[in-house]
Amino acid sequence: MAKEHIVVVGGGHAGFQAVTTLRAAGFEGSITLIDQDKYYPYQRPPLSKAFLTDALPPEKLQFRTPDFYSRKEISLRLGEVVVRVDALGHRLHLGSGETLSYDQLLLATGSHPRTLSVNGRSLEGVLELRNLSHAVDLATRMQGMKRITIVGGGYVGLEVAAAAIKRGCHVMVVEREPRILARVSSEPISQYMQSIHEANGVEFRLGEQVIAFVGSQKLEGVSLSSGEIIPADVALIGVGVVACDQLARQAGLTCHNGIVVDEFGRTSAPDIFAAGDVALHPAMNGEMMRLECIQNANDQSEAVVNAMLGATDKPYRAIPYFWSDQFTSKLHSAGFLNPDSKGLIRGEPARDSFSILHRDKGGSLCGIETVNAQRDCRAAISLIRDCMAVDFDLAKNAQIPLSACVAIQTLSKVHIA
């Protein structure tokens, strides 16, 4: 094992976690981290939040200073593109024409933004946000722009909306669904967050689709299905992401909405693993899931690296966990949610702190959404992981800790038995 060469493709959270875990676990072989980004590996969450409002220099987002990689003997290949994986020959073909051999390969290629195939997409001022270069461009434009239209009412779009308001911009959010956060949150969360945004000056066009971006060379407006044209200096497209699984598909790996892996991150090809946004893996509830969140990228990558080093006693079983900061509201969600289901409200939305508990078909706690109630979220994760029952009548009372609801019910069951 000491003489092996492990290559990691992708320098995001999963890729960085992989190389650091390898060295922390005592791996003494060669490590190469390849990323097409020109920047040293960096954090993604601030790109739609603090980086846009606080004038942070790019180096503030770095996971580690550049000397970390030399000290840990990690070979960084920044600005490099892998164009082909030769799975049989254990070789990577780079855009430069160079080939690179590997003993084991981890694909942590992440995801890329969905685009809109409409007229005017290539106009100056029509942007997307997925990497630091995109964020630098958007932050620079925010210094002088007056009007921004955000296409998509998901987490990223709403985070950018909050940042743009703080920068003094007029903000319009266009969402084709009848409510914001429709794919990821229940209706009470959507309603609450819309009210918070509107109170801060954000305007919404719900149930509308963008049919064109208008302008000669630069963006001047956004044309909607209703016939309205919204004046705009900048338009940001935030309509979700797609797994970057092209390399895997070309290499003949099994893919379906991402690279299909088992509970140890193993793909259908020997010595090739995958982790992070790109990996479709078995979740705790038995379903195959591809999670687009930082927690999964970190945790799964660590688990997969341990499997690469021979430890297969701890299969990875993810509990989805997401978070988002918008204005003064901190949203957290965990578990397995059906956004269209009716959950149990715990606490008072009017007091800006509440949770929504979700039950599965058997009546057990399967997920939670919280606004400014992170303690509830932490408790729920433990309950879901330990398959504990919850007394939902007690849980309605936010004065009773969620963990205590379980303890009381469990004692009651023991007493009855």
C-alpha positions in Angstrom: 0.0 0.0 0.0 2.9 2.4 0.8 4.0 2.6 -2.8 0.5 3.1 -4.3 -0.5 6.1 -6.2 -4.0 7.4 -5.4 -5.4 10.1 -7.7 -8.4 12.3 -6.7 -10.2 14.2 -9.4 -12.0 17.2 -8.1 -10.8 19.8 -5.6 -14.1 20.6 -3.8 -15.1 19.6 -0.4 -15.1 15.9 -1.2 -11.8 16.0 -2.9 -10.0 18.0 -0.3 -11.5 15.8 2.5 -10.2 12.8 0.7 -6.5 13.8 0.4 -6.4 15.1 4.0 -8.0 11.8 5.3 -5.5 9.8 3.3 -2.6 11.4 5.1 -4.3 11.5 8.5 -4.9 7.7 8.1 -1.2 7.1 7.6 -1.2 6.5 3.9 2.4 6.9 2.8 2.0 6.5 -1.0 1.8 9.2 -3.6 -1.3 11.4 -3.7 -2.3 13.6 -6.7 -5.2 16.0 -6.5 -6.4 17.3 -10.0 -8.8 20.2 -10.3 -9.7 22.3 -13.3 -10.1 25.3 -11.1 -7.1 27.7 -10.9 -7.6 28.4 -7.2 -6.3 26.4 -4.3 -9.1 24.2 -3.0 -11.7 26.4 -1.2 -15.0 26.4 0.6 -18.2 26.7 -1.5 -20.9 27.9 0.9 -19.6 31.5 1.3 -19.8 32.0 -2.5 -23.5 32.8 -2.3 -23.4 34.6 1.0 -20.5 36.3 2.8 -18.2 36.5 -0.2 -20.8 38.7 -2.0 -21.4 41.0 1.0 -18.1 41.2 3.0 -15.6 41.8 0.2 -13.6 38.8 1.2 -10.3 38.2 -0.7 -10.4 34.8 -2.5 -7.6 33.4 -0.3 -9.8 33.7 2.8 -11.9 30.8 1.4 -9.0 28.4 1.1 -9.3 25.2 3.2 -5.5 25.4 3.9 -2.6 27.7 2.9 -0.6 26.6 -0.1 2.3 25.2 2.0 -0.1 22.6 3.5 0.0 20.6 0.3 3.8 20.6 0.1 4.1 19.6 3.8 1.7 16.7 3.3 3.4 15.7 0.1 0.2 16.1 -1.9 0.8 16.9 -5.6 -1.7 19.6 -6.7 -2.5 19.8 -10.4 -4.6 23.0 -10.6 -6.1 24.3 -13.9 -5.8 20.7 -15.3 -8.7 18.9 -17.1 -9.0 15.2 -17.2 -10.5 14.3 -20.6 -10.6 10.6 -20.4 -10.3 7.7 -17.9 -8.8 4.5 -19.1 -10.4 2.2 -16.5 -8.7 -1.0 -17.8 -5.3 0.6 -18.1 -5.5 2.6 -14.9 -4.6 5.8 -16.7 -5.9 9.3 -16.9 -5.6 11.4 -20.1 -5.2 15.1 -19.4 -6.1 18.0 -21.6 -2.4 18.9 -21.9 -1.8 15.5 -23.7 -0.1 14.0 -20.6 -1.1 10.6 -19.2 -1.1 9.8 -15.5 -1.2 6.3 -14.1 -3.0 5.4 -10.9 -3.5 2.5 -8.6 -6.7 3.8 -7.1 -8.9 6.6 -8.4 -11.5 8.7 -6.6 -13.9 10.7 -8.7 -15.1 13.8 -6.7 -16.1 15.8 -9.7 -19.2 17.3 -8.1 -22.0 18.9 -10.1 -22.5 21.8 -12.5 -25.4 24.3 -12.9 -28.4 23.5 -15.1 -28.7 26.0 -17.8 -31.7 27.5 -19.6 -32.0 26.9 -23.4 -33.6 30.3 -24.2 -32.8 33.2 -26.5 -30.3 35.6 -25.0 -28.6 33.1 -22.8 -25.1 34.3 -24.0 -25.8 38.0 -23.4 -23.3 39.9 -21.2 -24.7 39.9 -17.7 -26.4 36.5 -17.7 -24.5 34.6 -15.1 -24.4 31.3 -13.1 -22.8 30.6 -9.8 -20.9 27.4 -9.1 -17.2 28.4 -8.5 -15.0 31.1 -7.2 -14.5 32.7 -10.6 -18.3 33.0 -11.0 -18.5 34.6 -7.5 -15.7 37.1 -8.2 -17.5 38.2 -11.3 -20.8 38.5 -9.5 -19.3 40.4 -6.5 -17.6 42.8 -8.9 -20.8 43.5 -10.8 -22.7 44.0 -7.5 -20.6 47.1 -6.8 -22.3 49.0 -9.6 -25.5 47.2 -10.6 -28.9 48.4 -9.6 -31.2 45.6 -10.6 -30.7 41.8 -10.6 -33.2 39.1 -11.6 -32.6 35.7 -10.0 -34.0 32.8 -12.0 -34.8 30.1 -9.5 -36.2 30.2 -5.9 -34.0 27.5 -4.4 -31.3 27.9 -1.6 -28.6 29.5 -3.8 -31.0 31.9 -5.5 -32.4 33.1 -2.2 -29.0 33.4 -0.6 -27.9 35.6 -3.5 -31.1 37.6 -3.2 -30.4 38.3 0.4 -26.8 39.3 -0.4 -27.9 41.6 -3.2 -30.4 43.4 -1.0 -27.6 44.0 1.5 -25.6 45.5 -1.4 -28.5 47.9 -2.1 -29.8 46.2 -5.3 -33.4 45.9 -6.4 -34.0 42.1 -6.5 -36.6 40.1 -8.4 -36.8 36.3 -8.0 -38.6 34.3 -10.8 -39.7 30.8 -9.9 -41.7 28.5 -12.2 -43.2 26.6 -9.3 -46.1 28.1 -7.3 -43.8 28.5 -4.3 -40.1 29.0 -3.5 -38.0 26.1 -2.2 -40.7 23.8 -3.6 -38.2 21.0 -4.3 -36.6 21.0 -0.8 -38.9 22.4 1.8 -42.5 22.1 3.0 -45.1 24.8 2.4 -44.8 26.5 5.8 -41.1 27.0 5.3 -41.7 28.4 1.9 -44.3 30.8 3.1 -42.1 31.9 6.0 -39.0 32.5 3.9 -41.0 34.4 1.3 -42.4 36.7 4.0 -38.9 37.3 5.3 -37.5 38.2 1.8 -40.5 40.4 1.0 -40.1 42.2 4.3 -36.5 43.0 3.2 -37.5 44.2 -0.3 -37.3 41.2 -2.5 -40.0 40.8 -5.1 -41.3 37.5 -6.5 -42.8 36.2 -9.7 -44.1 32.7 -8.9 -45.5 30.3 -11.4 -43.6 32.1 -14.2 -41.1 30.9 -16.7 -38.3 32.8 -18.3 -38.7 32.6 -22.1 -35.8 34.9 -23.1 -33.1 37.3 -21.9 -33.5 40.6 -23.7 -30.8 42.9 -25.0 -28.5 43.7 -27.9 -25.1 42.7 -26.5 -25.7 43.4 -22.8 -28.6 42.2 -20.8 -31.4 44.7 -20.5 -34.3 42.6 -19.3 -35.8 39.2 -18.6 -38.9 38.2 -20.6 -41.5 36.0 -18.7 -44.2 33.6 -19.9 -46.8 36.1 -18.7 -45.5 38.7 -21.2 -43.9 40.9 -18.6 -40.3 42.1 -19.2 -38.4 42.7 -16.1 -35.6 45.4 -16.4 -32.3 43.9 -15.2 -28.6 44.7 -15.3 -27.7 41.2 -14.2 -29.6 37.9 -14.3 -28.4 34.9 -12.2 -29.5 31.4 -13.3 -30.0 29.2 -10.3 -32.3 26.3 -11.4 -30.4 23.4 -9.8 -27.4 21.3 -10.7 -26.5 18.2 -12.7 -24.0 15.6 -11.7 -20.6 15.9 -13.5 -20.5 12.2 -14.4 -19.3 12.6 -18.0 -15.9 11.1 -17.3 -17.4 8.1 -15.6 -19.9 7.5 -18.5 -17.1 7.7 -21.1 -15.1 5.2 -19.0 -18.0 2.7 -19.0 -19.0 3.1 -15.3 -22.6 2.6 -14.3 -24.3 6.0 -14.1 -27.8 7.1 -13.4 -28.3 10.6 -12.2 -24.7 10.4 -11.1 -22.1 7.7 -10.6 -23.7 4.6 -9.0 -21.7 3.4 -6.0 -22.2 1.0 -3.1 -22.0 1.7 0.6 -18.2 2.0 0.4 -18.1 4.3 -2.6 -17.1 1.6 -5.0 -18.1 2.0 -8.6 -18.7 -0.7 -11.2 -15.0 -0.5 -12.2 -12.2 -2.0 -10.1 -10.1 0.5 -8.1 -12.4 3.4 -9.0 -14.4 5.1 -6.3 -16.7 8.2 -6.2 -17.9 10.6 -3.4 -19.7 13.8 -3.0 -22.3 15.5 -5.2 -21.6 13.1 -8.1 -22.2 9.9 -6.2 -25.5 8.1 -6.3 -25.3 6.0 -3.1 -27.5 3.9 -0.7 -28.9 6.1 2.0 -30.1 5.0 5.5 -33.7 4.6 4.3 -32.6 2.1 1.7 -33.1 4.4 -1.3 -30.4 5.4 -3.7 -29.7 9.1 -3.3 -27.4 11.7 -4.7 -26.9 14.4 -2.1 -25.9 18.0 -3.0 -24.6 19.1 0.4 -21.4 19.8 2.2 -22.0 17.5 5.1 -22.4 14.5 2.8 -19.3 15.5 0.7 -17.1 15.5 3.8 -18.6 12.5 5.6 -18.9 10.3 2.5 -15.4 11.1 1.3 -13.9 10.2 4.7 -15.8 6.9 4.7 -14.8 6.1 1.1 -11.1 6.8 1.7 -11.2 4.4 4.7 -12.6 1.7 2.3 -9.9 2.5 -0.2 -7.3 1.8 2.5 -9.0 -1.6 3.2 -11.4 -0.8 6.1 -14.9 -2.1 5.1 -16.4 -2.5 8.6 -18.2 0.8 8.4 -20.5 1.2 5.4 -21.6 4.7 4.7 -25.3 5.4 5.4 -26.1 9.0 4.9 -28.8 11.1 6.7 -29.3 14.1 4.4 -28.5 17.4 6.1 -28.8 20.9 4.5 -28.5 24.4 5.8 -28.9 27.9 4.5 -28.5 31.4 5.9 -30.8 34.1 4.6 -30.9 37.5 6.3 -31.2 36.7 10.0 -32.9 33.3 9.4 -30.9 30.1 9.7 -32.6 27.2 8.0 -31.6 23.6 8.7 -33.2 20.4 7.4 -32.2 16.7 8.0 -33.6 13.3 7.2 -35.9 12.1 4.5 -38.5 14.7 3.6 -41.4 14.8 1.2 -41.8 18.5 0.5 -45.5 18.0 -0.3 -46.3 16.3 3.0 -47.9 18.0 5.9 -45.6 18.0 8.9 -46.2 18.8 12.5 -45.3 22.4 13.4 -43.3 22.7 16.7 -42.9 26.3 18.0 -44.2 29.5 16.6 -43.3 30.9 13.2 -44.6 34.3 14.4 -41.7 34.3 16.8 -39.1 33.4 14.1 -38.2 30.1 15.7 -39.9 26.9 14.8 -39.5 23.3 13.5 -41.5 21.0 11.3 -41.4 17.3 12.1 -42.0 14.8 9.3 -43.3 11.2 9.8 -42.9 8.2 7.6 -45.8 5.9 6.6 -45.3 4.0 9.9 -45.6 7.2 11.9 -41.9 7.4 12.9 -39.8 10.5 12.8 -38.1 10.6 9.4 -37.1 14.2 8.9 -37.1 17.7 10.3 -36.9 21.3 9.0 -36.0 24.1 11.4 -35.8 27.9 11.3 -33.6 29.4 14.0 -33.9 26.1 16.0 -30.8 24.2 15.3 -31.0 22.3 18.6 -34.1 20.6 17.3 -32.3 19.6 14.2 -29.3 18.1 16.0 -31.7 16.1 18.3 -33.7 14.9 15.3 -30.6 13.6 13.5 -29.7 11.5 16.5 -33.3 10.2 16.8 -33.4 9.2 13.1 -30.0 7.6 13.2 -30.9 5.5 16.3 -34.4 4.7 15.0 -36.0 6.1 18.1 -39.8 6.6 18.5 -41.1 10.1 19.2 -44.2 11.1 21.1 -45.5 13.7 18.7 -48.1 15.0 21.1 -45.3 16.0 23.5 -43.2 17.2 20.6 -45.8 19.9 19.8 -44.6 21.7 22.9 -41.4 23.5 21.9 -40.6 24.0 25.6 -39.9 20.3 25.9 -36.6 19.3 24.4 -37.1 16.9 21.5 -34.8 14.3 23.1 -37.0 14.4 26.2 -40.0 13.6 24.2 -38.4 10.4 23.2 -37.1 9.6 26.7 -40.6 10.1 28.2 -42.3 7.9 25.7 -39.6 5.2 25.9 -40.0 5.1 29.7 -43.7 4.9 29.3 -43.4 1.9 27.0 -41.1 0.2 29.3 -43.4 0.8 32.2 -46.4 -0.6 30.3 -44.5 -3.6 29.2 
